[in-house]
Amino acid sequence: MLIRVDPTRHEPLADQIAACVRRAIADGEVSAGGRLPGARELAASLSVSIHTVLAGYQQLRDEGLIELRRGRGATVRAGAPAGRAAMLDLAGQLVAAARHIGLDEEELLDIVRAAAAR
């Protein structure tokens, strides 16, 4: 699994890390039980703080996609559906696009509700 970040993008680095892992899960590149790179190792390879990597991993944990265990690292949760990872990634892209054009949260939700009603 290849994780890349672009410090010139407006998206926080932790969000970029989480998005890369989500895509890897959605694409089947990493499956249930698969181990993610260690936080220290990944931080060193990306030239970012370990706290940045951990923040990205914590997002994924909060979304129910990975498990974090002290001493055992991060692994993809059994039952973490690839479809859910793909939807979370798409939702993140939608939110970023909405922010880019100046939509607030309520306007974005109205658009999503309208699309879901079709």
Wavefront OBJ file of the C-alpha trace (Angstrom):
o trace
v 0.000 0.000 0.000
v 1.370 3.354 -1.036
v 0.570 6.345 1.158
v 1.403 9.778 -0.163
v 0.777 13.277 1.117
v 1.064 16.638 -0.607
v 1.974 19.446 1.804
v 0.914 22.051 -0.782
v -2.743 20.939 -0.664
v -5.164 22.723 1.658
v -6.340 19.392 3.082
v -4.655 18.561 6.416
v -1.944 15.912 6.177
v -3.746 13.616 8.639
v -6.831 13.730 6.398
v -4.686 12.872 3.373
v -3.220 9.862 5.191
v -6.690 8.655 6.190
v -7.935 9.113 2.608
v -5.071 7.005 1.212
v -5.859 4.169 3.613
v -9.603 4.411 2.847
v -8.848 4.108 -0.868
v -6.583 1.126 -0.248
v -9.381 -0.613 1.687
v -11.972 0.310 -0.960
v -9.727 -0.953 -3.774
v -9.046 -4.222 -1.955
v -5.369 -3.384 -1.714
v -5.505 -4.126 2.012
v -8.115 -6.451 3.488
v -9.483 -7.410 6.897
v -6.668 -8.225 9.274
v -4.136 -6.457 7.077
v -1.570 -4.445 8.975
v -0.958 -0.805 8.224
v 2.523 0.696 8.355
v 3.716 1.533 11.851
v 3.106 5.160 12.828
v 6.794 5.924 13.410
v 7.862 4.247 10.189
v 5.177 6.023 8.151
v 5.912 9.388 9.762
v 9.585 9.027 8.892
v 8.894 7.990 5.297
v 6.451 10.890 4.753
v 8.569 13.422 6.688
v 5.651 14.285 8.979
v 5.110 14.173 12.713
v 4.099 10.876 14.305
v 1.146 12.803 15.751
v -0.025 13.561 12.213
v -0.006 9.860 11.318
v -1.758 8.957 14.571
v -4.431 11.601 13.907
v -5.090 10.032 10.498
v -5.242 6.556 12.016
v -7.580 7.785 14.771
v -9.980 9.108 12.120
v -10.070 5.655 10.569
v -10.586 4.060 13.982
v -13.464 6.429 14.708
v -15.006 5.491 11.354
v -14.827 1.823 12.311
v -12.370 0.885 9.575
v -9.282 0.007 11.616
v -8.305 -1.137 15.084
v -5.446 0.447 16.988
v -3.735 -1.702 19.589
v -0.771 -0.629 21.613
v 2.211 -2.735 20.672
v 0.363 -4.431 17.807
v -0.134 -1.441 15.547
v -3.027 -0.673 13.246
v -4.976 -3.365 11.431
v -8.002 -3.278 9.164
v -11.062 -4.399 11.102
v -12.776 -7.605 10.161
v -16.103 -6.668 8.681
v -14.904 -3.231 7.591
v -16.745 -3.099 4.284
v -14.841 -1.784 1.295
v -18.029 -0.003 0.206
v -18.101 1.967 3.446
v -14.476 2.998 2.958
v -15.283 4.139 -0.571
v -18.307 6.131 0.615
v -16.292 7.804 3.373
v -13.648 8.753 0.829
v -16.254 10.165 -1.556
v -17.920 12.069 1.275
v -14.575 13.623 2.168
v -14.069 14.682 -1.429
v -17.584 16.153 -1.540
v -17.009 18.154 1.643
v -13.677 19.452 0.333
v -15.289 20.499 -2.962
v -18.137 22.222 -1.114
v -15.697 24.153 1.074
v -13.716 25.130 -1.997
v -16.760 26.860 -3.518
v -17.871 28.366 -0.216
v -20.865 26.189 0.686
v -21.621 25.866 4.367
v -22.618 22.605 6.035
v -26.366 23.235 5.829
v -26.218 24.057 2.104
v -24.249 20.887 1.459
v -26.727 18.794 3.446
v -29.601 20.314 1.456
v -27.874 19.304 -1.778
v -27.297 15.757 -0.537
v -30.902 15.447 0.670
v -32.189 16.659 -2.686
v -29.986 14.154 -4.523
v -31.126 11.319 -2.236
v -34.777 12.211 -2.874
v -34.439 11.653 -6.625
l 1 2 3 4 5 6 7 8 9 10 11 12 13 14 15 16 17 18 19 20 21 22 23 24 25 26 27 28 29 30 31 32 33 34 35 36 37 38 39 40 41 42 43 44 45 46 47 48 49 50 51 52 53 54 55 56 57 58 59 60 61 62 63 64 65 66 67 68 69 70 71 72 73 74 75 76 77 78 79 80 81 82 83 84 85 86 87 88 89 90 91 92 93 94 95 96 97 98 99 100 101 102 103 104 105 106 107 108 109 110 111 112 113 114 115 116 117 118
